[in-house]
């Protein structure tokens, strides 16, 4: 696969804007973090339901779409920490269940609003609760789990930021190494991806992120945490590739190139966050292991 400079420039400009928005949401405060992932949640759900509709050649009733998204958002809010408080009402205890319940009611209303050929499309759509809502919920849970990598300078790396940086490096280096050295297709699901590019992306993300950690970490913590840190990066990268292939499989079944068009050169929400949706749960387990080393 030759490197297309026009495509690369367009992807780069979009990526710069995307990174600015993402970093603002990630680093400003916990409410900007919640707002960012609320936007990602509903954007991914909208495109996911569009894919399911194309796969089964039907149209869901608006109530069903709204209900699935709303119930999923209630599930996501369940993972919020107790610090999310509005006028003495905690989001987790006071909003999660009512929002979920309202979503379930709307889902039932949507199901009976129109005849569906079978239960398969509805069950497939409900899979988004696990694929999108629960996964992003884990991201909210990880927000308050920080890792001090340099006590002298008091540098705090959030696990969500660490996961996203790893995925960004993996995607970028996989694209570049695949363009330069890729010859062997990785899977029929995504013919443009190569084994060389995939391995290059994983290897580069592990090396670059681990070197960054090693350079900032205090000498006392280096040996005890570096191997676990490498594990975290490797798990995130490999799971990200699996997430990418899963979304490619959905698009292949739906007969579309991109899940959306909101990001020029990158597609839609699912095209941009497919890797993250698979990586978050597994990376969360690795994060728990990493946190115990401190």
VOSEGU-634761 format. One line per 4 residues: number of its first residue (from 1); their letters; for each residue x, y, z of N, C-alpha, C. Coordinates in Angstrom, 2 decimals. Atoms other than C-alpha are relative to their C-alpha. Layout:
N
NUM> a> X,Y,Z,X,Y,Z,X,Y,Z  ...
This chain:
294
1> xxxx> 0.86,-1.20,0.00,0.00,0.00,0.00,0.89,1.24,0.00  -0.82,-1.20,0.11,1.65,3.23,-1.19,-0.56,1.12,0.86  0.41,-1.12,-0.84,1.57,6.35,0.97,-0.59,1.11,-0.87  0.69,-1.06,0.74,-0.98,8.82,-0.46,0.15,1.30,0.79
5> xxxx> -0.29,-1.24,-0.73,0.26,12.28,0.54,-1.23,0.87,0.18  1.23,-0.82,-0.11,-3.07,14.01,-0.17,-0.88,-0.51,1.13  0.81,0.61,-1.05,-4.95,11.57,2.04,0.67,0.20,1.36  -0.73,-0.14,-1.26,-2.23,11.75,4.67,-0.11,1.42,0.56
9> xxxx> 0.12,-1.39,-0.45,-2.37,15.57,4.80,-1.39,0.28,0.54  1.37,-0.21,-0.47,-6.16,15.57,5.09,-0.23,-0.68,1.33  0.13,0.73,-1.26,-6.02,12.95,7.81,0.75,0.71,1.12  -0.80,-0.68,-1.01,-3.32,14.93,9.61,-0.70,1.25,0.52
13> xxxx> 0.70,-1.22,-0.41,-5.27,18.21,9.62,-1.22,-0.32,0.86  1.15,0.42,-0.79,-8.38,16.46,10.86,0.46,-0.51,1.37  -0.51,0.56,-1.24,-6.32,14.64,13.46,0.44,1.08,0.98  -0.44,-1.10,-0.87,-4.85,17.91,14.79,-1.21,0.61,0.71
17> xxxx> 1.23,-0.54,-0.59,-8.33,19.37,15.33,-0.59,-0.99,1.00  0.55,1.05,-0.86,-9.50,16.08,16.80,0.77,-0.11,1.31  -0.84,0.10,-1.20,-6.57,15.92,19.23,-0.25,1.17,0.94  0.24,-1.19,-0.83,-7.20,19.48,20.44,-1.32,-0.16,0.78
21> xxxx> 1.30,0.19,-0.66,-10.87,18.71,21.18,0.09,-1.10,1.05  -0.11,1.12,-0.94,-10.01,15.40,22.83,0.78,0.40,1.25  -0.82,-0.38,-1.15,-7.29,16.85,25.04,-0.72,1.01,0.90  0.77,-0.96,-0.79,-9.54,19.73,26.11,-1.02,-0.73,0.88
25> xxxx> 0.98,0.76,-0.76,-12.23,17.28,27.16,0.63,-0.88,1.06  -0.67,0.91,-0.92,-9.79,14.92,28.83,0.63,0.72,1.19  -0.86,-0.62,-1.00,-7.74,17.44,30.79,-0.61,1.20,0.71  0.53,-1.22,-0.61,-9.94,20.44,31.61,-0.52,-0.29,1.41
29> xxxx> 0.50,0.44,-1.30,-12.00,18.92,34.43,-0.89,-1.22,-0.20  0.78,1.23,0.11,-14.22,15.96,35.21,-1.30,0.21,-0.77  1.23,-0.26,0.73,-17.30,17.64,33.72,0.25,0.07,-1.51  -0.35,0.00,1.42,-15.58,18.27,30.40,0.26,-1.43,-0.47
33> xxxx> -0.24,1.41,0.30,-14.51,14.62,30.52,-1.33,-0.71,-0.24  1.31,0.62,0.15,-18.11,13.51,31.03,-0.71,0.50,-1.26  0.63,-0.55,1.21,-19.36,15.86,28.29,0.61,-0.62,-1.26  -0.69,0.58,1.16,-16.73,14.52,25.87,-0.51,-1.41,-0.27
37> xxxx> 0.39,1.39,0.22,-17.69,10.90,26.41,-1.52,-0.16,-0.14  1.43,-0.01,0.33,-21.39,11.74,26.38,-0.17,0.21,-1.50  0.04,-0.25,1.44,-20.85,13.13,22.88,0.44,-1.24,-0.78  -0.50,1.20,0.66,-18.82,10.07,21.89,-1.03,-1.12,0.09
41> xxxx> 1.00,1.05,-0.21,-21.50,7.77,23.36,-1.13,0.09,-1.00  1.16,-0.13,0.89,-24.39,9.17,21.36,0.43,-0.01,-1.47  -0.48,0.06,1.38,-22.29,9.63,18.21,0.24,-1.42,-0.45  -0.25,1.41,0.33,-21.17,5.99,18.27,-1.31,-0.77,-0.11
45> xxxx> 1.28,0.70,0.03,-24.70,4.80,19.03,-0.76,0.30,-1.31  0.71,-0.40,1.23,-26.17,6.76,16.10,0.55,-0.78,-1.20  -0.62,0.69,1.14,-23.71,5.23,13.65,-0.14,-1.51,0.12  0.16,1.44,-0.21,-23.94,1.75,15.19,-1.40,-0.43,-0.44
49> xxxx> 1.36,0.35,0.40,-27.73,1.72,14.73,-0.19,0.14,-1.51  0.06,-0.12,1.46,-27.32,2.95,11.16,0.57,-1.24,-0.67  -0.61,1.22,0.56,-25.04,-0.02,10.46,-0.93,-1.20,0.17  0.91,1.12,-0.24,-27.48,-2.48,12.05,-1.19,0.07,-0.96
53> xxxx> 1.11,-0.15,0.93,-30.30,-1.05,9.94,0.39,-0.42,-1.41  -0.46,0.38,1.34,-28.26,-1.49,6.75,0.23,-1.51,-0.09  -0.28,1.43,0.00,-27.21,-5.01,7.72,-1.30,-0.80,-0.16  1.27,0.73,0.03,-30.84,-6.12,8.24,-1.02,0.60,-0.96
57> xxxx> 0.86,-0.63,1.01,-32.32,-3.84,5.54,-1.35,0.42,0.59  1.23,-0.48,-0.63,-34.85,-2.13,7.81,0.26,1.37,0.62  -0.12,-1.27,-0.71,-35.53,1.09,9.69,-0.62,-0.16,1.38  0.53,0.03,-1.35,-35.90,1.21,13.45,-0.91,1.22,0.24
61> xxxx> 0.84,-1.12,-0.38,-38.66,3.36,14.88,0.83,0.98,0.83  -0.74,-1.03,-0.73,-37.40,6.64,16.35,0.00,-0.28,1.50  0.08,0.31,-1.43,-38.62,5.54,19.80,1.02,-1.08,0.38  -0.93,1.09,-0.29,-36.53,2.37,19.60,1.44,0.51,0.02
65> xxxx> -1.35,-0.58,0.05,-33.41,4.29,18.61,0.26,0.85,1.25  -0.17,-0.87,-1.16,-33.92,6.88,21.34,0.08,-0.81,1.29  0.01,0.82,-1.21,-34.68,4.21,23.93,1.30,-0.74,0.22  -1.27,0.73,-0.11,-31.56,2.16,23.19,1.12,0.93,0.45
69> xxxx> -1.04,-0.97,-0.37,-29.35,5.25,23.41,-0.16,0.47,1.44  0.26,-0.53,-1.34,-31.03,6.54,26.57,0.30,-1.04,1.07  -0.29,1.06,-0.97,-30.89,3.21,28.40,1.51,-0.23,0.10  -1.46,0.16,-0.01,-27.25,2.87,27.37,0.69,1.11,0.76
73> xxxx> -0.61,-1.13,-0.71,-26.46,6.32,28.69,-0.18,-0.14,1.51  0.20,0.25,-1.42,-28.01,5.42,32.02,0.99,-1.03,0.53  -1.00,1.00,-0.39,-25.74,2.36,32.13,1.38,0.64,0.15  -1.30,-0.66,-0.06,-22.74,4.55,31.40,0.13,0.86,1.25
77> xxxx> -0.03,-0.86,-1.18,-23.65,6.98,34.19,0.21,-0.79,1.29  -0.17,0.82,-1.19,-23.61,4.10,36.67,1.47,-0.10,0.40  -1.43,0.11,-0.26,-19.81,4.12,36.39,0.61,1.31,0.49  -0.50,-1.29,-0.49,-19.51,7.78,37.43,0.44,-0.11,1.46
81> xxxx> -0.41,-0.06,-1.39,-17.68,8.53,40.65,-0.98,0.85,0.81  0.89,-0.77,-0.87,-19.39,10.15,43.64,0.25,1.50,-0.09  -0.31,-1.43,0.12,-17.78,13.47,42.71,-0.87,0.71,-1.03  0.92,-0.62,0.94,-20.32,14.04,39.95,-1.31,0.32,0.73
85> xxxx> 1.15,-0.42,-0.81,-22.89,16.02,41.94,-0.63,1.25,-0.62  0.76,-1.15,0.48,-25.61,18.41,40.72,-1.00,0.37,1.09  0.91,-0.47,-1.05,-27.28,20.39,43.51,-0.27,-1.10,1.04  0.02,1.04,-1.02,-26.48,17.64,46.04,-0.56,-1.34,-0.48
89> xxxx> 0.47,1.27,0.57,-27.76,14.91,43.71,1.14,-0.63,-0.79  -1.08,0.70,0.70,-25.16,12.38,42.60,-0.56,-0.65,-1.27  0.44,0.58,1.26,-25.39,11.26,38.97,-0.18,-1.50,0.11  0.04,1.46,-0.07,-24.68,7.65,39.83,-1.24,-0.51,0.72
93> xxxx> 1.09,0.50,-0.80,-27.26,7.16,42.55,-1.37,0.57,-0.40  1.28,-0.68,0.21,-29.95,9.65,41.48,-0.43,0.13,-1.46  0.35,-0.20,1.41,-29.82,9.74,37.68,0.15,-1.28,-0.83  -0.29,1.17,0.82,-28.43,6.44,36.38,-1.22,-0.90,-0.17
97> xxxx> 1.14,0.92,0.09,-31.40,4.20,37.24,-1.21,0.63,-0.69  1.16,-0.60,0.69,-34.20,6.65,36.23,0.23,0.16,-1.50  -0.29,-0.17,1.43,-32.47,7.38,32.90,-0.06,-1.36,-0.70  0.04,1.34,0.59,-31.99,3.65,32.22,-1.43,-0.50,-0.11
101> xxxx> 1.38,0.47,0.00,-35.59,2.85,33.18,-0.81,0.70,-1.09  0.70,-0.75,1.05,-36.90,5.60,30.91,0.37,-0.55,-1.38  -0.45,0.55,1.27,-34.80,4.16,28.11,-0.65,-1.34,-0.31  0.63,1.30,0.20,-36.18,0.64,28.61,-1.47,0.15,-0.41
105> xxxx> 1.42,-0.23,0.32,-39.76,1.96,28.53,-0.14,0.47,-1.44  0.07,-0.51,1.38,-39.09,3.85,25.30,0.35,-1.10,-1.00  -0.33,1.14,0.87,-37.48,0.72,23.80,-1.23,-0.86,-0.24  1.21,0.82,0.12,-40.63,-1.30,24.51,-1.03,0.71,-0.89
109> xxxx> 0.94,-0.75,0.83,-42.77,1.46,23.00,0.41,-0.05,-1.46  -0.49,0.03,1.37,-40.56,1.50,19.91,-0.18,-1.34,-0.66  0.15,1.34,0.55,-40.73,-2.27,19.49,-1.43,-0.24,-0.49  1.40,0.24,0.36,-44.54,-2.25,19.39,-0.57,1.07,-0.92
113> xxxx> 0.47,-1.04,0.91,-44.77,0.85,17.22,0.01,-0.46,-1.45  -0.08,0.47,1.37,-43.86,-1.08,14.09,0.32,-1.50,0.00  -0.30,1.43,0.06,-43.73,-4.73,13.05,1.44,-0.23,-0.48  -1.35,0.35,0.41,-40.21,-6.18,12.85,0.01,-1.43,-0.52
117> xxxx> -0.01,1.34,0.59,-39.38,-9.25,10.74,0.45,-1.08,0.98  -0.48,0.97,-0.99,-37.60,-10.96,13.66,0.62,0.76,1.16  -0.61,-0.62,-1.18,-35.99,-10.35,17.02,1.48,0.25,-0.21  -1.45,-0.12,0.21,-32.48,-10.56,15.57,0.48,1.44,-0.11
121> xxxx> -0.48,-1.39,0.08,-32.19,-6.87,14.58,-0.02,0.71,1.35  0.10,-0.65,-1.31,-33.37,-5.76,18.04,1.11,-0.51,0.92  -1.05,0.57,-0.85,-30.98,-8.14,19.81,1.38,0.51,-0.43  -1.27,-0.53,0.50,-28.13,-7.00,17.57,0.18,1.45,0.44
125> xxxx> -0.07,-1.40,-0.43,-28.95,-3.37,18.38,0.27,0.09,1.50  -0.24,0.00,-1.44,-29.05,-4.16,22.11,1.45,-0.34,0.34  -1.42,0.28,-0.21,-25.50,-5.42,21.73,0.82,1.27,0.19  -0.68,-1.28,-0.19,-24.55,-1.74,21.66,0.12,0.38,1.46
129> xxxx> -0.12,-0.29,-1.43,-25.17,-1.61,25.41,1.34,-0.50,0.53  -1.30,0.54,-0.43,-22.12,-3.81,25.89,1.14,0.61,-0.81  -1.04,-0.47,0.91,-20.14,-2.66,22.87,0.37,1.46,0.23  -0.24,-1.44,-0.12,-20.53,1.09,23.48,-0.16,0.50,1.44
133> xxxx> 0.33,-0.64,-1.28,-22.21,2.02,26.77,0.84,-0.53,1.16  -0.77,0.57,-1.10,-20.52,-0.38,29.19,1.49,0.30,-0.18  -1.41,-0.29,0.26,-17.15,0.14,27.52,0.36,1.43,0.39  -0.25,-1.40,-0.35,-17.35,3.93,27.83,-0.22,0.24,1.49
137> xxxx> 0.18,-0.09,-1.44,-18.60,3.46,31.37,1.30,-0.33,0.74  -1.29,0.34,-0.59,-15.30,1.79,32.22,0.98,1.17,-0.13  -0.86,-1.16,0.17,-13.58,4.88,30.84,-0.27,1.03,1.08  0.34,-0.92,-1.09,-15.46,7.05,33.35,0.55,-0.50,1.33
141> xxxx> -0.50,0.58,-1.24,-14.46,4.68,36.12,1.51,0.19,0.12  -1.46,-0.13,0.00,-10.80,4.92,35.11,0.47,1.44,0.18  -0.39,-1.41,-0.07,-10.86,8.72,35.20,0.65,0.35,1.33  -0.51,-0.33,-1.32,-10.23,8.87,38.92,1.15,-0.90,0.46
145> xxxx> -1.14,0.85,-0.31,-7.48,6.25,38.80,1.23,0.59,-0.67  -1.17,-0.66,0.56,-4.24,8.16,38.34,1.26,-0.76,0.30  -1.29,0.65,-0.17,-0.66,7.04,38.06,1.09,1.06,0.12  -1.11,-0.94,-0.15,2.15,9.17,39.51,1.26,-0.64,-0.56
149> xxxx> -1.16,0.61,0.61,5.05,8.45,37.22,1.30,0.72,0.35  -1.20,-0.73,-0.39,7.43,11.06,38.60,-0.31,0.80,1.27  0.37,-0.66,-1.24,6.86,11.90,42.28,0.68,1.34,0.22  -0.71,-1.25,-0.23,9.50,14.65,42.30,-0.65,1.16,-0.73
153> xxxx> 0.63,-1.05,0.78,7.71,16.61,39.59,-1.53,-0.06,0.11  1.43,0.14,-0.23,4.25,15.42,40.67,-0.79,-0.07,-1.32  0.67,0.18,1.29,3.32,14.39,37.12,-1.03,-1.11,0.14  1.08,0.97,-0.11,-0.03,12.61,37.02,-0.52,-0.33,-1.40
157> xxxx> 0.52,0.45,1.28,-0.93,10.57,33.97,-1.31,-0.74,0.24  1.28,0.70,-0.12,-4.62,9.62,33.77,0.02,-1.25,-0.87  0.07,1.23,0.78,-5.25,6.08,32.64,-0.76,0.19,-1.31  0.67,-0.21,1.28,-7.82,7.21,30.02,0.90,0.69,-1.04
161> xxxx> -0.91,-0.68,0.93,-5.26,9.59,28.51,1.07,-0.96,-0.49  -1.02,0.97,0.37,-2.67,6.82,28.54,-0.52,-0.98,-1.04  0.61,0.93,0.95,-5.03,4.45,26.74,-0.16,0.65,-1.37  0.24,-0.69,1.27,-5.92,7.03,24.09,1.31,0.30,-0.72
165> xxxx> -1.30,-0.27,0.62,-2.29,8.04,23.49,0.55,-1.27,-0.64  -0.48,1.27,0.54,-1.38,4.38,23.02,-0.70,-0.35,-1.30  0.77,0.32,1.20,-4.17,3.89,20.49,0.37,0.94,-1.14  -0.40,-0.96,1.04,-3.23,7.07,18.61,1.34,-0.40,-0.62
169> xxxx> -1.32,0.38,0.51,0.39,5.99,18.31,-0.11,-1.28,-0.81  0.16,1.27,0.70,-0.63,2.48,17.31,-0.63,0.20,-1.38  0.68,-0.24,1.28,-3.01,3.71,14.58,0.91,0.71,-0.99  -0.87,-0.78,0.89,-0.53,6.24,13.20,1.16,-0.84,-0.53
173> xxxx> -1.16,0.79,0.42,2.46,3.90,13.14,-0.40,-1.21,-0.83  0.49,1.10,0.83,0.39,1.03,11.74,-0.26,0.50,-1.42  0.26,-0.57,1.32,-0.69,3.31,8.88,1.31,0.25,-0.76  -1.27,-0.34,0.64,2.87,4.47,8.18,0.81,-1.24,-0.34
177> xxxx> -0.79,1.21,0.27,4.62,1.11,8.52,-0.70,-0.87,-1.05  0.72,0.75,1.02,1.87,-0.52,6.47,0.18,0.60,-1.38  -0.21,-0.68,1.29,2.28,2.10,3.73,1.40,-0.24,-0.54  -1.39,0.16,0.43,6.05,1.64,3.65,0.41,-1.46,-0.21
181> xxxx> -0.51,1.37,0.04,6.52,-2.07,4.28,-1.09,-1.05,-0.17  1.09,0.97,0.02,3.08,-3.69,4.12,-0.12,-0.76,-1.31  0.17,0.86,1.17,2.74,-6.63,1.75,-1.03,-1.10,0.24  0.86,1.14,-0.30,0.78,-9.35,3.52,-1.31,0.46,0.63
185> xxxx> 1.30,-0.42,-0.58,-2.98,-8.70,4.09,-0.22,-0.65,1.36  0.27,0.52,-1.34,-4.01,-9.10,7.71,-1.25,-0.86,0.02  1.28,0.72,-0.03,-7.60,-10.21,7.09,-0.82,0.40,-1.21  0.92,-0.31,1.08,-10.20,-10.41,4.35,-1.01,1.06,0.42
189> xxxx> 0.95,-0.98,-0.51,-12.38,-8.26,6.58,0.45,1.41,-0.32  -0.56,-1.32,0.26,-10.06,-5.29,6.10,1.24,-0.17,-0.88  -1.09,0.32,0.92,-7.91,-5.87,2.98,1.16,0.99,0.02  -1.06,-1.00,0.01,-5.95,-2.61,3.33,0.97,-0.15,1.17
193> xxxx> -0.88,0.20,-1.16,-4.52,-3.66,6.70,0.94,-1.16,-0.29  -1.01,1.03,0.23,-1.32,-5.66,6.55,0.56,-0.50,1.32  -0.64,0.57,-1.19,0.44,-7.93,9.01,1.19,0.85,0.40  -1.17,-0.82,-0.30,3.56,-5.78,8.72,-0.40,1.31,0.68
197> xxxx> 0.47,-1.24,-0.59,1.63,-2.60,9.48,-0.54,-0.20,1.40  0.57,0.29,-1.32,-0.23,-4.17,12.39,1.09,-0.24,1.03  -1.09,0.29,-0.93,2.91,-5.55,14.01,0.85,1.25,0.25  -0.77,-1.24,-0.16,4.73,-2.27,13.36,-0.68,0.98,0.93
201> xxxx> 0.75,-0.90,-0.88,1.97,-0.27,15.04,0.06,-0.43,1.45  -0.05,0.52,-1.37,1.89,-2.52,18.10,1.39,0.18,0.60  -1.38,-0.09,-0.50,5.68,-2.61,18.44,0.38,1.45,0.27  -0.36,-1.41,-0.18,6.09,1.15,17.97,-0.72,0.62,1.20
205> xxxx> 0.73,-0.56,-1.12,3.36,2.00,20.47,0.57,-0.49,1.32  -0.59,0.54,-1.23,4.87,-0.31,23.10,1.34,0.68,0.29  -1.33,-0.58,-0.20,8.38,1.09,22.56,-0.09,1.48,0.36  0.04,-1.44,-0.22,7.48,4.78,22.36,-0.64,0.38,1.33
209> xxxx> 0.67,-0.34,-1.25,5.03,4.89,25.26,0.81,-0.48,1.20  -0.82,0.52,-1.11,7.27,2.72,27.45,1.25,0.84,0.21  -1.16,-0.88,-0.14,10.28,4.92,26.72,-0.38,1.31,0.68  0.47,-1.22,-0.64,8.26,7.97,27.70,-0.17,-0.23,1.50
213> xxxx> 0.19,0.32,-1.41,7.27,6.33,30.95,1.34,-0.19,0.71  -1.29,0.30,-0.61,10.79,5.11,31.64,0.81,1.27,0.22  -0.78,-1.23,-0.13,12.27,8.57,31.07,-0.53,0.91,1.10  0.60,-0.87,-1.01,9.84,10.24,33.49,-0.10,-0.65,1.38
217> xxxx> 0.19,0.70,-1.26,9.56,7.58,36.15,1.23,0.14,0.90  -1.11,-0.07,-0.95,11.67,7.85,39.30,0.77,-1.31,-0.03  -0.81,1.21,0.05,14.57,5.36,39.45,-0.51,-1.11,0.90  0.48,1.01,-0.95,12.96,3.59,42.42,-1.11,-0.85,-0.62
221> xxxx> 1.16,0.69,0.54,9.85,2.68,40.43,0.22,-0.65,-1.36  -0.20,0.44,1.38,11.39,1.89,37.06,-0.10,-1.52,-0.17  -0.07,1.44,0.19,12.15,-1.80,37.43,-1.30,-0.69,0.41  1.19,0.66,-0.51,9.03,-2.65,39.41,-1.22,0.20,-0.87
225> xxxx> 1.22,-0.33,0.74,6.55,-1.03,37.05,0.15,-0.08,-1.51  -0.18,-0.09,1.44,8.09,-1.03,33.58,-0.63,-1.20,-0.73  0.54,1.18,0.66,7.11,-4.62,32.71,-1.53,0.04,-0.03  1.45,-0.09,-0.05,3.53,-4.04,33.84,-0.49,1.09,-0.94
229> xxxx> 0.35,-1.09,0.89,3.47,-0.78,31.90,0.05,-0.46,-1.45  -0.10,0.57,1.34,4.62,-2.61,28.78,-1.21,-0.89,-0.27  1.18,0.85,0.14,1.81,-5.11,29.39,-1.23,0.83,-0.31  1.14,-0.88,0.24,-0.73,-2.29,29.55,-0.01,0.50,-1.44
233> xxxx> -0.09,-0.55,1.36,0.49,-0.78,26.28,-0.26,-1.08,-1.04  0.18,1.09,0.95,0.61,-4.14,24.51,-1.46,-0.45,-0.05  1.40,0.42,-0.06,-2.88,-5.14,25.68,-0.89,1.03,-0.71  0.78,-1.06,0.62,-4.29,-1.77,24.61,0.15,-0.04,-1.52
237> xxxx> -0.26,0.02,1.44,-2.66,-2.01,21.16,-0.67,-1.18,-0.68  0.57,1.21,0.61,-3.72,-5.60,20.45,-1.53,0.06,0.02  1.46,-0.12,-0.09,-7.28,-5.01,21.70,-0.51,1.05,-0.97  0.39,-1.04,0.96,-7.40,-1.86,19.57,-0.09,-0.54,-1.41
241> xxxx> 0.04,0.63,1.34,-6.60,-3.90,16.45,-1.25,-0.86,-0.13  1.20,0.83,0.02,-9.38,-6.34,17.36,-1.25,0.86,-0.16  1.14,-0.90,0.13,-11.81,-3.44,17.77,-0.13,0.57,-1.39  -0.02,-0.52,1.37,-10.80,-2.04,14.40,-0.56,-1.04,-0.97
245> xxxx> 0.47,1.07,0.88,-11.41,-5.40,12.72,-1.50,-0.27,0.20  1.42,0.23,-0.27,-14.79,-5.80,14.44,-0.86,1.04,-0.71  0.78,-1.04,0.67,-16.01,-2.45,13.14,0.08,-0.15,-1.51  -0.14,0.24,1.44,-14.64,-3.27,9.68,-0.94,-1.12,-0.44
249> xxxx> 0.92,1.10,0.29,-16.67,-6.49,9.81,-1.43,0.51,-0.08  1.34,-0.58,0.02,-19.83,-4.53,10.66,-0.22,0.81,-1.28  0.12,-0.82,1.21,-19.19,-2.09,7.80,-0.07,-0.88,-1.25  0.03,0.92,1.13,-18.55,-4.98,5.43,-1.38,-0.62,-0.16
253> xxxx> 1.36,0.56,0.04,-21.89,-6.56,6.36,-1.01,1.05,-0.47  0.92,-1.09,0.37,-23.59,-3.17,5.93,0.26,0.51,-1.40  -0.31,-0.45,1.35,-21.87,-2.55,2.61,0.37,1.46,-0.10  -0.41,-1.40,0.00,-20.41,0.84,3.54,1.51,0.10,0.25
257> xxxx> -1.44,-0.21,-0.17,-16.88,2.26,3.53,0.30,0.59,1.37  -0.18,-0.65,-1.30,-17.20,4.49,6.60,-1.32,-0.03,0.76  1.21,-0.01,-0.82,-19.62,4.52,9.51,-0.67,1.37,0.00  0.52,-1.36,0.03,-20.05,8.30,9.15,0.94,0.91,-0.76
261> xxxx> -0.80,-0.95,0.77,-18.63,11.45,7.59,0.39,1.23,0.82  -0.22,-1.18,-0.82,-18.17,13.81,10.54,1.47,0.43,0.04  -1.43,-0.31,-0.05,-14.34,13.60,10.43,0.63,-0.28,-1.37  -0.59,0.20,1.33,-12.86,14.16,6.92,1.30,-0.79,0.06
265> xxxx> -1.20,0.83,0.03,-10.30,11.50,6.15,0.01,-1.08,1.07  0.05,0.98,-1.08,-11.25,9.52,9.27,-1.36,-0.68,0.12  1.32,0.60,-0.07,-14.94,8.74,8.75,-0.83,0.57,1.13  0.90,-0.42,-1.06,-17.33,8.84,11.66,0.51,-0.32,1.39
269> xxxx> -0.35,0.27,-1.39,-17.38,8.32,15.40,0.54,-1.42,0.17  -0.45,1.39,-0.15,-17.11,4.54,15.18,1.33,-0.24,-0.69  -1.28,0.15,0.69,-14.29,4.79,12.66,1.14,0.52,0.86  -1.04,-0.61,-0.81,-12.37,6.94,15.12,0.17,-0.70,1.36
273> xxxx> -0.06,0.55,-1.36,-13.23,5.14,18.37,-0.19,-1.51,0.05  0.20,1.46,0.01,-13.61,1.51,17.26,1.07,-0.72,0.80  -1.08,0.64,-0.75,-10.21,0.60,18.67,-0.18,0.20,1.50  0.14,-0.33,-1.41,-10.91,2.32,21.97,-1.11,-0.82,0.66
277> xxxx> 1.12,0.72,-0.59,-14.23,0.52,22.51,0.38,-1.41,0.41  -0.48,1.34,-0.36,-12.49,-2.86,22.53,1.13,0.07,1.03  -1.20,-0.07,-0.84,-9.36,-1.67,24.32,-0.31,0.36,1.45  0.26,-0.53,-1.34,-10.97,0.02,27.33,-0.20,-1.10,1.06
281> xxxx> 0.19,1.02,-1.05,-12.25,-3.08,29.22,1.27,-0.78,0.33  -1.22,0.77,-0.24,-9.03,-5.07,28.76,1.09,0.87,0.59  -1.00,-0.91,-0.55,-6.83,-2.06,29.41,-0.33,0.33,1.45  0.40,-0.27,-1.37,-8.85,-1.43,32.56,0.53,-1.07,0.95
285> xxxx> -0.55,1.07,-0.83,-7.80,-4.82,33.90,1.50,0.17,0.17  -1.43,-0.23,-0.09,-4.18,-4.04,33.06,0.31,1.20,0.89  -0.17,-1.18,-0.85,-4.57,-0.64,34.76,-0.08,-0.38,1.48  0.13,0.45,-1.40,-5.72,-2.36,37.95,1.26,-0.69,0.46
289> xxxx> -1.25,0.66,-0.32,-2.62,-4.50,37.86,1.13,1.01,0.16  -1.05,-1.03,-0.06,-0.44,-1.48,37.19,-0.11,0.83,1.26  0.19,-0.85,-1.18,-1.96,0.53,40.02,0.51,-0.68,1.27  -0.44,0.73,-1.20,-1.06,-2.20,42.53,1.52,0.02,0.18
293> xx> -1.46,-0.03,-0.12,2.64,-1.71,41.82,0.49,1.26,0.68  -0.39,-1.26,-0.60,2.60,1.73,43.44,-0.44,0.07,1.46
